[in-house]
């Protein structure tokens, strides 16, 4: 039992460290993410949750700006690929190749975006081959589904 608890604590600390690194990566390399105050909240059981406060992302209707919703969804998917690459100990340069969003309801309070990792093989990166991953990101405001984003992410192996 003690080994299981220690393993669980070790895994939790690793995930916390990766989430902090993800936030730092976003804020240093994608300036709008810092302005929007996008932060990864949690990663558990293959699901990444991310949020951004409504205040810096508000529009004239006092709801979240559509561009902020799209950016939050895009970065949630990008962050999921980045996180999975770290967990799998492979490196790749991640880009969004295609994205579509459906706005279902206005976001009036701090949203939570959620992305579940599908069965996707990242080991191709270590063999010098690119990887394509289709992801779905849901944006929730309290108990209401407000937007669904579908993105195709491509990760290219890093040049040696």
Phi and psi in degrees as a GROMACS rama.xvg file:
@    title "Ramachandran Plot"
@    xaxis  label "Phi"
@    yaxis  label "Psi"
@TYPE xy
-62.1974  -40.8224  UNK-2
-61.0528  -40.1711  UNK-3
-63.9949  -42.9629  UNK-4
-65.1286  -44.448  UNK-5
-63.2771  -40.9352  UNK-6
-63.866  -42.9825  UNK-7
-63.8729  -42.9772  UNK-8
-64.8906  -40.8812  UNK-9
-63.569  -43.9238  UNK-10
-64.6169  -41.3775  UNK-11
-62.1563  -42.3135  UNK-12
-65.2041  -39.2144  UNK-13
-62.6061  -45.2227  UNK-14
-63.4095  -44.986  UNK-15
-57.584  -42.2119  UNK-16
-64.7647  -42.9176  UNK-17
-64.7047  -39.6684  UNK-18
-65.0968  -39.2627  UNK-19
-64.7522  -40.7022  UNK-20
-66.2006  -38.9807  UNK-21
-61.2321  -47.65  UNK-22
-58.9375  -45.2262  UNK-23
-62.457  -42.4693  UNK-24
-60.8587  -47.7955  UNK-25
-56.8723  -53.2153  UNK-26
-66.297  -30.435  UNK-27
-84.4329  -29.7175  UNK-28
-108.031  -16.636  UNK-29
-130.893  86.1385  UNK-30
-52.1311  -34.0568  UNK-31
-62.9257  -28.8795  UNK-32
-64.8734  -35.1295  UNK-33
-70.181  -43.8777  UNK-34
-60.4642  -41.5031  UNK-35
-74.625  -13.7752  UNK-36
62.833  40.5537  UNK-37
-71.5484  131.349  UNK-38
-137.295  137.536  UNK-39
-75.7871  131.367  UNK-40
-93.6324  -44.1968  UNK-41
-162.839  155.274  UNK-42
-137.988  120.387  UNK-43
-153.959  135.545  UNK-44
51.6552  41.077  UNK-45
79.4031  8.11438  UNK-46
-116.905  127.687  UNK-47
-100.491  131.478  UNK-48
-117.554  138.229  UNK-49
-137.3  153.238  UNK-50
-146.37  169.612  UNK-51
-154.285  135.831  UNK-52
-65.9256  151.76  UNK-53
-72.229  -31.6386  UNK-54
-52.7964  -53.2993  UNK-55
-77.1054  -0.749136  UNK-56
-118.97  19.5669  UNK-57
-88.7171  151.064  UNK-58
-111.506  -173.932  UNK-59
-66.6796  -13.68  UNK-60
-93.9508  3.86756  UNK-61
64.9764  29.4447  UNK-62
-122.72  171.603  UNK-63
-70.555  133.189  UNK-64
-60.2801  135.963  UNK-65
-57.3019  -38.004  UNK-66
-64.4466  -35.1225  UNK-67
-69.4231  -37.9362  UNK-68
-62.7437  -46.515  UNK-69
-62.1638  -44.3736  UNK-70
-63.8011  -44.3429  UNK-71
-60.0913  -44.0865  UNK-72
-65.3937  -45.9716  UNK-73
-58.7607  -46.662  UNK-74
-71.3513  -27.9059  UNK-75
-64.2776  -46.7255  UNK-76
-63.4065  -44.9759  UNK-77
-59.9417  -42.8001  UNK-78
-64.1815  -34.7416  UNK-79
-65.4253  -44.4283  UNK-80
-63.3491  -44.9963  UNK-81
-57.7766  -46.7593  UNK-82
-62.7268  -44.4774  UNK-83
-64.9022  -36.4472  UNK-84
-63.6448  -41.4714  UNK-85
-63.9927  -44.6594  UNK-86
-62.7829  -39.0309  UNK-87
-82.9901  -3.82245  UNK-88
59.0306  43.7117  UNK-89
-126.429  154.677  UNK-90
-116.933  144.31  UNK-91
-162.674  155.66  UNK-92
-94.4202  112.863  UNK-93
-95.6636  132.125  UNK-94
-135.229  154.725  UNK-95
-87.7345  116.746  UNK-96
-88.7865  -30.8189  UNK-97
-158.624  139.886  UNK-98
-148.228  142.839  UNK-99
-138.167  140.16  UNK-100
-131.246  145.192  UNK-101
-117.992  121.433  UNK-102
-90.6048  117.312  UNK-103
-101.929  -30.9005  UNK-104
-158.912  152.208  UNK-105
-66.5903  145.603  UNK-106
-98.0328  115.616  UNK-107
-109.819  -11.4845  UNK-108
-134.745  172.697  UNK-109
-52.4536  121.676  UNK-110
-85.1926  158.264  UNK-111
-121.881  124.031  UNK-112
-102.002  141.655  UNK-113
-130.874  135.369  UNK-114
-138.041  129.901  UNK-115
-106.455  132.122  UNK-116
-73.0905  125.347  UNK-117
-80.8363  174.202  UNK-118
-69.9094  105.676  UNK-119
-139.208  139.158  UNK-120
-98.5557  117.953  UNK-121
-99.273  -6.58063  UNK-122
-64.1029  -19.5779  UNK-123
-57.1611  -31.2712  UNK-124
-60.0098  -39.7565  UNK-125
-70.8299  -12.9339  UNK-126
-100.793  10.4011  UNK-127
80.1021  18.3938  UNK-128
-115.494  147.659  UNK-129
-77.3829  160.667  UNK-130
-125.794  137.924  UNK-131
-115.051  134.703  UNK-132
-135.262  126.117  UNK-133
-93.0215  127.962  UNK-134
-127.244  150.079  UNK-135
-116.407  133.145  UNK-136
-121.262  129.552  UNK-137
-106.621  137.177  UNK-138
-110.644  124.618  UNK-139
-114.693  143.442  UNK-140
-124.587  107.972  UNK-141
56.6984  -121.384  UNK-142
-101.025  15.1067  UNK-143
-111.635  129.735  UNK-144
-75.5805  119.002  UNK-145
-107.366  -24.2104  UNK-146
-158.119  149.827  UNK-147
-128.463  124.726  UNK-148
-113.633  134.386  UNK-149
-119.92  124.22  UNK-150
-131.307  145.561  UNK-151
-106.614  114.805  UNK-152
-104.15  139.711  UNK-153
-121.026  133.753  UNK-154
-118.674  120.623  UNK-155
-94.4431  140.884  UNK-156
-60.7728  144.822  UNK-157
-73.1898  141.383  UNK-158
-67.1015  138.447  UNK-159
